[in-house]
Amino acid sequence: MKSHNQGRQDFLQWINELTECDYPKVELLSDGIGYCQIIDALHPGAIYLSKLNFMARFPDEYTKNLKVLDDAFSKLKIDKVVPIDKLSKCKFQDNMTFLQWMYNYASKVNPFVKNYRGYARRLEAFEKQHHGRYTQMSAHLIPNTEFLKFKQTDIDGRTFLKVESTKNQQVEEAIKELEIDIKNKMDYNWKLIYALDDLQYQRDILHELLTKIDQCVQKSNDPAAVKMHNVIMEEPIDFSEK
């Protein structure tokens, strides 16, 4: 199937199946991991996955990962500029355009690439970085266990259980983060409500005071009293019709 006949979900499914990732949207490809693993699948040994940050969350970290990809392009003499600055900003169109190019490149180089153990390759590089200490990479780099069952990947039981455990842990942490975020926003909303009530109270007090002053000056013919009355009755500029 030609790339121009495919939509974003088709390309996203392609890169997820090839690399055993779980990218939910194209914008997240800005971390560079998926792109790097396409090259790793097509040209084994041409890219150093151990140089990648598998927990990258910010544009400056994405930039470093994409630089690894750019170095691999130079090594392989691939006639394509990696738009690092654009890709790292998590914009859909820039990443979609580059993903399409990667798909077309893969179709020309090795359209039948298979049996690439993407998750195992990530684990190997990731655990080497952390010296086997248990930690976790970004959520979209942990494959869906149902997908692995469907693909019948030859990963061992330890790795499969680790996938399941890590996904569950990430879901629990995401729920906790949402609960904290909701609580913080509710606290902030209550502060706004209290501040609004205080402003309304002060407004009522001020209005009552000005009304009493105006009643007093209306009874006087003194020029200063007349000016004071005019000031009190003057309509604020922000309230007047433009």
N, C-alpha and C positions, 0 to 999 in steps of 0.2 A: 504494500500500500504506500502511495506517495505521501510525503509529509503534508502537502497542501490539502489533502483530503482528511486530515486528522485535526482534532481539537485539543484543547489543553489537557483534558482528562486522558486522552489517548497517549500523549507524550509523557504525562505524569505517571501513568501506569507502566509505560515502557521503562522509564528510568528506575522506578521502584522495583519492578520485577528483575531487571538486569542486576541492580546493585543490592537487592534485598534490603531496601530502605522503606520508610513509611512516610514519605513527604506528603502532607495533606494539601499543600498548595505550592504553586510554582515559585512564589516569592521566596520561600525558604531555601530554595536552591542557591541563594546568595551566599550560603556558608561555604560553597565550593566543594564540599565533600562528594556529592553525587557526580559532579563533573569530573573530579579527579579519579573516581572509581570507574567511570566509563573508560578513561584512558588506561587505567590499570587492567581492565578486562580486555581491551583491544591490544595493548602493548605491555605484556607482563614484564615487570622489572624496570619500566621506563619512568616510573614515578615513585617517589618516596612517601608512602602513606604515613610513616612514622613522624613525618614533619608536620602533619596536619593537627589542628586543634579540634578535637571531636566534641568539645563542649563550647564552641564559639557561639556568642550571643550578640556581639556588637560589630558594627561595620569595620572597625579597625582590625578585629580578629578575623573577619571574613576576608579582608584584604590580604592578610598573610597567607591564608589557605589558597586564595586565588593566585597568589604569586607562585606557589608551588606548582599549580597547574600551568602557569605561563612558562615556568622554567622547563617543564616537561615538553611543552609545545616547541620551545627553542631546541631542546635536545633531539626531538624527533623531526625537526625541520618542518613542522606543520605551518603552512602558509595561512595563518589566521591570528589576528591580534585578539588577545583576551582582554575585553573591556573591563578591567578590574574595578575602576572607579564607579562605573555604571552598575555593574552586577552587585557590588557590595552594598548598594543603597536599598536593596529589597524591593525594587520596582518590578511589577509584573511584566511589562512589555519587554524590558531589557533582558530579563531572564528567560522569557518565552522565546525571544528571537535567538538567543544563544543556545537554548535547549534544542530548538529546531535544527540549528546548524550541527550540533553534536549528533543528533539523530541521523542526519544526512551523511555526516562523516562516518559514523559507525556502519551505516548501510553500505558504504563504498568499501571500507576497509575489511569488515568482517560481519556481513549481515546475519550470519548464523551462529554468532558467539553464544555459547551456552555453558552450563556447568561452572559458571563463575561464582565462587563462594564469597559473595560480597560481605556478608556479616562476619564470617570467619576471618576475612582479611582485615576488617576493621578491628575486631577483637584482638587479633594478633598484634596490630600496631598500637592499639590503645593500652593493652595490658603491658606491653613493653615500655611504654611511656611512664606508666604508673607502677612498674616493677611488680605486677601481679596483684597489687593492692586493690580491693574491691571498691569501685566507684562507678559512676554511670555517665554515659555519653548523652548527647541531646536526644530527646524523645523520638524525633523522626528518624534517628539512625538505628533505632531498635525495631527490627522487623515484626510484623504482625504474626503471631504464632499460627493462626489459621492459614495464613499464606504459606508459611514454611511447611505445614502439613500437606497443603495442596501441591506444593512444588516438590515435596519429598526430598528436601535437602539432606545431604548426608552429614549433618552435624551430630555431634555426640549428645548423649542425654544430659550431661552437665551443662552444656551450652544452651540446650533447649530449655531446661529448667531455669537457667539464668535469664533467658529472654522473658519468660513468664513472670518471674519474680521482679525483674526490673520494670516491666510494664505496669504491674500492680503497684509498685512503689511510686512510680511516676504519677499514676492516677491519684493515689492518696495525697501526694505532695501538692498536686494541682488543686485538689479540693481544699486543702488547708490554705493555700495561697488565695483562693477565691473567697474563702470565709474571712480571712484577714482583710482582704481588699473591701469586701462588703461592709465589715464592721467599721473600717476607717472612713468609708464614704458616709455611712449612717451617722457616725460621730460628727463628721464635718457638716452634714446637713442639719443636725440639731444645733450646732454652733451658729449656723446661718439663721436658723429660726429664732434663736434667742437674741441674736444681734438685731434682727428685723423687729422683734417685739420691743426691744429697747429703743430703737430709732422711732418707732411709732409712738411710744410713750413720751419721748422727748419732744416729738413734733406736736403732740396734743398740749403739752405744758407750754411750749413756746407760743402756740396759736392762742391759747387762753390769755397769756401775758400780753401779747400784742393787741388782742381785742380790748383788754382793759385800758391799755395805754391809749388806743385810738378813741375810746369812749371819752377819756379825759381831755384829750386835745381838741376834740370836736366842740367842746363847750367853751373854748378859748378863741379869741380873735387875734391873739398874738401871732405875728408873722412866722415866728419859729415853730409855733404849734401847727400852723397851716402846712408848713414844709414837712414837718414830721408826719402829719396825716397823709400827705401826698406820697411820702416814701413808703409808709405802711401799705397804702393801697396800690402801689405800683406793681404791675404784673411782671414777674421774672421773664427774662428774655427767652429762657428755655421753654416756657409755657406758652409763649405767644405764637400766633400762626405765622408761618413763613410764606 
